[in-house]
């Protein structure tokens, strides 16, 4: 699998003469060399009955070099390059200019939704674009978390764990999708995981958790630069209890500075705006990490299932 890439039969890369002359399957011995211009492929049938041609990597490179349309210049991929540039610029300003960094990083993240829309509307969805999108997301988030390890050294092990989970879960999920013949890593059935099915098949859910997760990390970053409290009044949060109850709680806190009420009111008064947004987005971040863990586990089970099937097949041959 490491030496091959999938190309859909519907893409029209295999000529009718090739299919007719070789009866739909053309194979090449791994030790032989040939100068033939015919596509070197083999046919595979997936569990869902869909047939697909597996294209040799050398032939895929030849087709890419000789192609009349340049996939690298598709609109969604151009948006992807813009995301990379914006993310790189945000890293440059990360230590010295938090406002510029946040704007650049946020714009890069928002364009993550734009390239998907462009790909669907223009019919320019590609495997290269999907990988570019995922790699950009993973690298940008990892770089931000690396900075957070320096801002909060006591929590470095936590941020390192988050980087590990993010990279490993997406890599193993992408690999299991490719090895099972899926045309996209987002095509997950409810039989595999209803959590992943709902996460990937509802674009609003996907955007909500991805954006909320990134916003939580950005707020942790901004907390290091904006320590000024907003000076919130405890009474603003006690109005549902009624004016009388709120007043008694405030008076009790004033009489006993070591009480729970006094500690709570002091914490509210010292809150900064990045801390408030971080508290709001923390549940989204937490659920996103659960999704990553589920994604890793389900992909691992898929690979183990394939291993067991191959081992059983090899035993039958002996």
C-alpha positions as CSV (number, residue, x, y, z in Angstrom):
1,X,0.0,0.0,0.0
2,X,2.9,2.4,0.6
3,X,3.9,2.2,-3.1
4,X,0.5,2.7,-4.5
5,X,-2.2,5.4,-4.8
6,X,-5.9,4.9,-5.6
7,X,-7.4,6.4,-8.7
8,X,-11.1,6.0,-9.3
9,X,-12.1,4.0,-12.4
10,X,-14.6,6.7,-13.2
11,X,-11.8,9.2,-13.6
12,X,-11.1,7.9,-17.0
13,X,-7.4,7.3,-16.7
14,X,-7.6,3.7,-18.1
15,X,-8.3,3.6,-21.8
16,X,-11.0,1.4,-23.2
17,X,-8.3,-0.5,-25.3
18,X,-6.4,-1.4,-22.1
19,X,-9.5,-2.7,-20.5
20,X,-10.6,-4.7,-23.5
21,X,-7.2,-6.2,-24.3
22,X,-6.4,-7.2,-20.7
23,X,-10.0,-8.1,-19.7
24,X,-10.2,-5.4,-17.1
25,X,-7.0,-6.4,-15.2
26,X,-3.4,-5.5,-16.0
27,X,-0.6,-6.7,-13.7
28,X,3.1,-6.3,-13.6
29,X,5.7,-8.5,-12.0
30,X,7.6,-6.5,-9.3
31,X,10.9,-7.6,-10.7
32,X,10.3,-6.7,-14.3
33,X,10.8,-3.4,-16.2
34,X,8.8,-2.2,-19.1
35,X,8.7,1.0,-21.2
36,X,5.0,0.5,-22.2
37,X,2.8,3.6,-21.9
38,X,-0.2,1.5,-20.8
39,X,-1.5,2.0,-17.3
40,X,-0.2,-0.6,-14.9
41,X,-3.1,-1.4,-12.7
42,X,-5.0,-4.1,-10.9
43,X,-8.7,-4.2,-10.1
44,X,-10.0,-4.5,-6.6
45,X,-13.6,-5.0,-5.3
46,X,-14.5,-3.5,-2.0
47,X,-16.9,-4.9,0.6
48,X,-19.7,-2.6,-0.7
49,X,-19.4,-4.0,-4.2
50,X,-17.7,-1.0,-5.6
51,X,-14.9,-1.7,-8.1
52,X,-11.8,0.5,-8.2
53,X,-8.5,0.5,-10.1
54,X,-5.3,0.6,-8.1
55,X,-2.7,2.6,-10.0
56,X,1.0,2.0,-9.6
57,X,2.8,5.0,-8.1
58,X,5.3,5.3,-11.0
59,X,2.3,5.4,-13.4
60,X,0.5,7.9,-11.3
61,X,3.5,10.3,-11.4
62,X,3.7,9.9,-15.2
63,X,0.0,10.8,-15.5
64,X,0.5,13.8,-13.2
65,X,3.4,15.0,-15.3
66,X,1.5,14.6,-18.6
67,X,-2.0,15.8,-17.4
68,X,-3.7,18.6,-19.3
69,X,-5.3,19.9,-16.1
70,X,-3.2,20.9,-13.1
71,X,-4.8,19.6,-9.9
72,X,-2.3,21.7,-7.9
73,X,-4.0,24.8,-9.2
74,X,-7.5,23.8,-8.4
75,X,-9.4,26.6,-6.5
76,X,-9.7,24.6,-3.3
77,X,-6.0,23.8,-3.3
78,X,-5.2,27.5,-3.9
79,X,-7.2,28.2,-0.8
80,X,-5.2,25.5,1.0
81,X,-1.9,27.2,0.0
82,X,-3.3,30.5,1.4
83,X,-4.1,28.8,4.6
84,X,-0.5,27.5,4.9
85,X,0.9,31.0,4.3
86,X,-1.5,32.6,6.8
87,X,-0.7,30.0,9.4
88,X,3.0,30.5,8.9
89,X,2.7,34.3,9.3
90,X,0.7,33.8,12.5
91,X,3.6,31.7,13.9
92,X,6.0,34.5,13.0
93,X,4.0,37.0,15.1
94,X,3.0,34.6,17.8
95,X,5.5,35.8,20.4
96,X,5.6,39.5,19.6
97,X,2.1,40.5,18.3
98,X,-0.8,38.6,19.7
99,X,-3.5,40.6,17.8
100,X,-1.9,40.0,14.4
101,X,-1.2,36.4,15.2
102,X,-4.8,35.8,16.3
103,X,-6.2,37.4,13.2
104,X,-4.0,35.5,10.8
105,X,-4.5,32.2,12.6
106,X,-8.3,32.7,12.8
107,X,-8.5,33.6,9.1
108,X,-6.5,30.5,8.2
109,X,-8.8,28.4,10.3
110,X,-12.0,29.9,8.8
111,X,-10.7,29.2,5.3
112,X,-10.8,25.5,6.2
113,X,-14.6,25.7,5.6
114,X,-14.2,27.7,2.4
115,X,-12.0,25.1,0.6
116,X,-14.5,22.4,1.2
117,X,-17.4,24.5,-0.2
118,X,-15.3,25.4,-3.2
119,X,-14.4,21.7,-3.8
120,X,-18.0,20.6,-3.8
121,X,-19.4,23.5,-5.9
122,X,-16.7,23.4,-8.5
123,X,-16.4,19.6,-8.6
124,X,-12.7,19.9,-7.6
125,X,-12.6,17.5,-4.7
126,X,-9.3,15.7,-4.8
127,X,-7.3,13.3,-2.6
128,X,-4.4,15.8,-2.6
129,X,-6.7,18.6,-1.4
130,X,-8.0,16.4,1.4
131,X,-4.5,15.5,2.6
132,X,-3.3,19.2,2.3
133,X,-6.3,20.3,4.4
134,X,-5.6,17.7,7.1
135,X,-1.9,18.3,7.2
136,X,-2.4,22.1,7.5
137,X,-4.8,21.6,10.4
138,X,-2.6,19.3,12.3
139,X,0.6,21.3,11.8
140,X,-1.0,24.7,12.7
141,X,-2.6,23.2,15.9
142,X,0.7,21.5,16.9
143,X,2.7,24.7,16.5
144,X,0.2,26.6,18.7
145,X,0.4,23.9,21.3
146,X,4.2,24.0,21.2
147,X,4.0,27.7,22.1
148,X,1.6,26.9,24.9
149,X,4.2,24.6,26.4
150,X,6.5,27.6,26.8
151,X,3.7,29.8,28.2
152,X,2.6,27.2,30.7
153,X,5.6,24.9,31.3
154,X,3.8,23.1,34.2
155,X,1.2,21.9,31.7
156,X,3.8,20.9,29.0
157,X,3.0,17.2,29.4
158,X,-0.7,17.9,28.8
159,X,0.0,19.8,25.6
160,X,2.4,17.2,24.4
161,X,-0.3,14.5,25.0
162,X,-2.8,16.6,23.0
163,X,-0.4,16.9,20.1
164,X,0.2,13.1,20.2
165,X,-3.5,12.3,20.2
166,X,-4.3,14.7,17.5
167,X,-1.6,13.5,15.1
168,X,-1.9,9.8,15.8
169,X,-5.7,9.7,15.7
170,X,-5.9,11.5,12.3
171,X,-3.0,9.5,10.8
172,X,-4.3,6.1,11.7
173,X,-7.9,7.1,10.6
174,X,-6.6,8.3,7.2
175,X,-4.5,5.2,6.7
176,X,-7.4,2.9,7.6
177,X,-9.6,4.8,5.2
178,X,-7.1,4.4,2.4
179,X,-6.4,0.7,3.0
180,X,-10.1,-0.1,3.0
181,X,-10.6,1.7,-0.3
182,X,-12.7,4.6,1.0
183,X,-12.7,7.6,-1.3
184,X,-12.6,10.0,1.7
185,X,-11.7,9.8,5.3
186,X,-14.9,11.5,6.1
187,X,-17.0,8.6,4.7
188,X,-17.7,6.8,8.0
189,X,-20.8,4.6,8.4
190,X,-22.8,4.4,11.6
191,X,-22.0,0.7,11.9
192,X,-18.3,1.6,12.4
193,X,-19.0,4.4,14.9
194,X,-22.2,6.5,15.3
195,X,-20.0,9.3,17.0
196,X,-17.7,9.5,14.0
197,X,-20.6,9.2,11.6
198,X,-22.4,12.2,13.1
199,X,-19.1,14.1,13.4
200,X,-18.0,13.7,9.8
201,X,-21.4,13.6,8.0
202,X,-22.8,16.8,9.4
203,X,-20.8,19.8,8.3
204,X,-22.2,22.0,11.0
205,X,-21.2,19.6,13.7
206,X,-17.7,19.3,12.2
207,X,-17.2,23.0,12.0
208,X,-18.6,23.6,15.5
209,X,-16.2,21.2,17.2
210,X,-13.2,22.1,15.1
211,X,-13.7,25.9,15.6
212,X,-14.5,25.5,19.3
213,X,-11.4,23.4,19.9
214,X,-9.2,25.9,18.1
215,X,-10.8,28.9,19.9
216,X,-10.1,27.2,23.2
217,X,-6.4,26.9,22.4
218,X,-6.3,30.5,21.1
219,X,-7.8,31.8,24.3
220,X,-5.1,29.9,26.3
221,X,-2.6,31.7,24.1
222,X,-4.2,35.1,24.7
223,X,-4.5,34.6,28.4
224,X,-0.7,35.1,28.6
225,X,-1.0,38.5,26.9
226,X,-4.2,40.0,28.4
227,X,-4.0,39.7,32.2
228,X,-6.2,42.7,32.9
229,X,-9.4,41.7,34.8
230,X,-12.7,42.9,33.4
231,X,-13.9,43.8,36.9
232,X,-17.2,41.9,36.7
233,X,-19.6,42.4,39.5
234,X,-20.9,39.3,41.3
235,X,-24.4,40.8,41.4
236,X,-24.6,40.4,37.6
237,X,-24.6,36.7,38.0
238,X,-26.9,36.4,41.0
239,X,-30.0,38.1,39.6
240,X,-31.8,34.8,38.9
241,X,-31.7,34.2,42.7
242,X,-33.6,37.4,43.4
243,X,-32.4,40.7,44.7
244,X,-32.8,39.8,48.4
245,X,-30.8,36.5,48.1
246,X,-28.1,38.2,46.0
247,X,-27.7,41.0,48.6
248,X,-27.4,38.6,51.5
249,X,-24.7,36.6,49.7
250,X,-22.7,39.7,48.9
251,X,-22.9,40.9,52.5
252,X,-21.9,37.5,53.8
253,X,-18.8,37.5,51.5
254,X,-17.9,41.0,52.8
255,X,-18.1,39.9,56.4
256,X,-16.2,36.7,55.9
257,X,-13.4,37.1,53.4
258,X,-12.4,33.5,53.7
259,X,-15.8,32.1,52.8
260,X,-16.6,30.2,49.6
261,X,-18.8,33.1,48.5
262,X,-15.9,35.6,48.9
263,X,-13.5,33.4,47.0
264,X,-16.1,32.9,44.2
265,X,-16.8,36.7,44.0
266,X,-13.0,37.5,43.9
267,X,-12.5,35.0,41.1
268,X,-15.3,36.6,39.1
269,X,-13.9,40.0,39.6
270,X,-10.4,38.9,38.4
271,X,-11.6,37.2,35.2
272,X,-10.2,38.4,31.9
273,X,-12.0,38.1,28.6
274,X,-9.8,35.2,27.3
275,X,-10.5,33.3,30.4
276,X,-14.2,33.7,30.1
277,X,-14.2,32.5,26.4
278,X,-11.9,29.6,27.4
279,X,-14.3,28.5,30.1
280,X,-17.2,28.6,27.6
281,X,-15.3,26.6,24.9
282,X,-13.7,24.1,27.3
283,X,-16.6,21.6,27.0
284,X,-16.2,21.7,23.2
285,X,-12.5,21.1,23.5
286,X,-13.1,18.2,25.9
287,X,-15.6,16.5,23.5
288,X,-13.2,17.0,20.6
289,X,-10.6,15.0,22.4
290,X,-13.1,12.2,23.1
291,X,-13.8,12.2,19.4
292,X,-10.1,11.9,18.6
293,X,-9.7,9.0,21.0
294,X,-12.7,7.2,19.5
295,X,-11.3,7.9,16.0
296,X,-8.0,6.3,17.0
297,X,-9.6,3.2,18.6
298,X,-12.0,2.5,15.7
299,X,-9.3,2.9,13.1
300,X,-7.1,0.5,15.1
301,X,-9.9,-2.1,15.2
302,X,-10.3,-1.7,11.4
303,X,-6.6,-2.4,10.9
304,X,-6.6,-5.4,13.3
305,X,-9.6,-6.8,11.4
306,X,-7.7,-6.6,8.1
307,X,-4.7,-8.2,9.8
308,X,-6.8,-11.1,11.0
309,X,-8.4,-11.6,7.6
310,X,-5.0,-11.7,5.9
311,X,-3.6,-14.1,8.4
312,X,-6.6,-16.4,7.9
313,X,-6.2,-16.3,4.2
314,X,-2.5,-17.1,4.5
315,X,-3.2,-20.1,6.7
316,X,-5.7,-21.4,4.0
317,X,-2.9,-21.2,1.4
318,X,-0.6,-23.4,3.5
